[in-house]
Amino acid sequence: MIEKENAEKIRRIKSIIDNKPELADVDSFLFGKEEAQSLFRIFYESLKKISDVGLEVQSSKIKVIFNKETFSIIGYAGKTGRKCFLVINTNIHAIVELGDIVDDRVRPGKKRKGSIGGERYEVFITSEDDLLKMLSVIDINYKNMA
């Protein structure tokens, strides 16, 4: 237990030293999930290149505010029957173009699946390629809104 706490403190300090203090809490949230941390950093840095990004680490998710959109993110979601490193929830409808890696969280009867975030679509990220495809859709959607 003490080792885990010390490791989290070291990760936060490292993030501050690396001039990324905003990601210190993210690293703690995704502690022990290196692939998830790496994918999240790519996601975050890519969004920052497009527009301003807000970040809020909550007890059950990472909330990212981008333009007029929000994303709810959790690390490795093995309970869904899908093996992935990140689950990113979004309301961007164009994301359905990604096919099998996207689920609509609205079930028949209009009840939402799960409790993580209020966004409609759930994207299961298993690789950097999946993430880059999603970022491409986000970029196109952002340019169409501008």
QUIMOPE-V211411 format. One record per run of one state. SS is the DSSP state (A for helix, B for strand, O for the rest). FROM is the first residue (numbers start at 1). LEN is the number of residues. If there is no record, write none. Layout:
ss	from	len
SS	FROM	LEN
SS	FROM	LEN
This chain:
ss	from	len
O	1	1
A	2	16
O	18	3
A	21	9
O	30	4
A	34	17
O	51	2
B	53	5
O	58	4
B	62	5
O	67	2
B	69	7
O	76	2
A	78	3
O	81	5
B	86	5
O	91	2
A	93	9
B	102	3
O	105	1
B	106	1
O	107	5
B	112	1
O	113	8
B	121	5
O	126	2
A	128	18
O	146	1
